[in-house]
Amino acid sequence: MANLLALLITIVFQSLWWAILIRVLMSWLPMANIRIDPYHPAVQFLYSVTNPIMEPLRPYFTISMIDLSPIVALIGLQVIEGLLLMLLGVRSF
């Protein structure tokens, strides 16, 4: 049972990690003259998944025009995932 729960935790946290990374990469596309439609359902879903994680961090980790909240969120997700797996007594997958 612990292994199943550990697998679920890993899947959820890795999915969030990739969602944040994809959002960061999408934010760079306009600099390459590639337009992203913010009203596209996939983009809206990505924002709805990542905003609850990144928005609370944004006021504290934005320096001038550089937003470091994705980096902090990615590190935080890894730390929380590791702590949860350690509490379950399961090694990381």
N, C-alpha and C positions, 0 to 999 in steps of 0.2 A: 504493500500500500504506500509506503514511504517513497518507493521508487517511482510509482505512478504520479504521486503529488510532486515529486522533484522534477519529473519530466514535464508536467503541466506548468510549473513555475518557470522552468527553462524556456519553454515554448513562448509563454506570454512575455517574459522579459526580453528574449531575443527578438520577438516580433516588434516590441516597442523600440528596441535599439535600432533595428533596421528602418522603422518608420521615421525616426528622428533623422537618421543618416540620409534617407531619401529626401526628406523635407529640406535638409541643408543643401543637398546637391541641386534640388529644384530651385532653390533661392539664387543659385549662381547662374542658372540658364538665361535669365534676361540680359546678363552681361555679354552673352554670346549671341544676342539678338534672337533668342528662342523664346517665344511668348508662351506662358503657361496661363490657361484659362482658370482663374480662381473659382469659377462657378461650376466647373466640371465636377461630377459626383465623386470621382476618385480623389481629386484634390481636396474637396470638402471633407471627405472621410479621413484623409490623412491629417488635415488640420484639426478635426474633431478628436482624433486619437492623441495627437501630440500637444495640443494647446494646454490641456490640464497639467501636463508635466512641465512644459517650458514657460508658460505665462507667469507662474509665481516666482520663477527664478530670474526672469528678464529684468526687473527693476534693480536687482542686486548685482547682476553680472553683465551689464552693458557698460562698456567704456567708450565714451564718445560715440562713434558710429559702429563700433565693433560689438557684436552680440555674442558673448561667450556662453550664453545659457545652454545651447545644444551640447557643448563640450562638458559642462557641469552635469547636465542631464544624463549624458551617456556614461560618465564615470559613476554618477549616483545610481543608475540602474544596475551597473555591474556590481557595485558594492552591496546594494540591497539584495540582489539575486544571490550573491555569495553568502551573505548572512543568513538568508532564508534556507539555503541548501545546507549550511553548516548547522543550523538549528535542527534540521531534519536528520542530520548525521549522514548525509549522502554526499559523495564527492561530485564535483561538477561534471556535466556530460561533455 
